[in-house]
Amino acid sequence: MIDAKEAREKTEGNRLSLTKASVEKAIKRAIEKGKDTILFVSPISKELELELIGNGFSVETKATGKKISW
């Protein structure tokens, strides 16, 4: 049986993967519509934000979420 620490680590890893997939899907949908920005209202980890910035995206904090531009 896994312990609580391992369960937390796996949960956090899955959250990051699911959030990353959601952001990528939202970006692809916006591109199909000719847009160059999205407003992502779910929380984004600092790790994911830094990854986006490292990949050339601009990430701004807004009152309603994160504005991601390319």
C-alpha positions as CSV (number, residue, x, y, z in Angstrom):
1,M,0.0,0.0,0.0
2,I,1.2,3.5,-0.8
3,D,1.8,6.0,2.0
4,A,0.2,9.4,2.3
5,K,3.4,11.2,1.1
6,E,3.5,9.1,-2.1
7,A,-0.2,9.7,-2.6
8,R,0.2,13.5,-2.3
9,E,3.2,13.5,-4.7
10,K,1.2,11.4,-7.3
11,T,-1.8,13.7,-6.9
12,E,0.3,16.8,-7.4
13,G,1.9,15.3,-10.5
14,N,-1.5,14.4,-12.0
15,R,-2.8,17.9,-11.3
16,L,0.1,19.4,-13.1
17,S,-0.4,17.1,-16.1
18,L,-4.1,17.7,-16.3
19,T,-3.7,21.5,-16.0
20,K,-1.0,21.4,-18.6
21,A,-3.3,19.5,-21.0
22,S,-6.1,21.9,-20.3
23,V,-3.9,24.9,-21.1
24,E,-2.6,23.3,-24.3
25,K,-6.2,22.5,-25.4
26,A,-7.4,26.0,-24.7
27,I,-4.4,27.5,-26.7
28,K,-5.1,25.2,-29.7
29,R,-8.8,26.1,-29.7
30,A,-7.9,29.8,-29.6
31,I,-5.5,29.4,-32.5
32,E,-8.2,27.7,-34.5
33,K,-10.4,30.8,-33.9
34,G,-7.6,33.2,-35.0
35,K,-6.9,34.4,-31.5
36,D,-3.6,35.1,-29.9
37,T,-4.5,35.1,-26.2
38,I,-6.6,33.1,-23.7
39,L,-7.8,33.7,-20.2
40,F,-7.3,30.6,-18.1
41,V,-9.5,30.8,-14.9
42,S,-8.2,27.6,-13.2
43,P,-5.2,27.9,-11.0
44,I,-1.8,27.5,-12.7
45,S,1.2,26.4,-10.7
46,K,4.4,28.5,-10.7
47,E,6.1,25.6,-12.4
48,L,3.7,25.6,-15.3
49,E,3.8,29.4,-15.6
50,L,7.6,29.3,-15.8
51,E,7.4,26.6,-18.5
52,L,5.0,28.7,-20.5
53,I,7.3,31.7,-20.3
54,G,10.3,29.5,-21.2
55,N,8.4,28.5,-24.3
56,G,7.8,32.1,-25.4
57,F,4.4,32.7,-24.0
58,S,3.5,35.8,-21.9
59,V,1.6,35.1,-18.7
60,E,-0.2,37.9,-16.8
61,T,-2.2,37.7,-13.7
62,K,-5.7,39.2,-14.0
63,A,-8.5,39.5,-11.5
64,T,-10.3,36.5,-13.1
65,G,-7.3,34.3,-13.9
66,K,-4.2,34.1,-16.0
67,K,-3.9,35.8,-19.4
68,I,-1.7,33.7,-21.7
69,S,-0.6,35.4,-24.9
70,W,1.7,34.4,-27.8
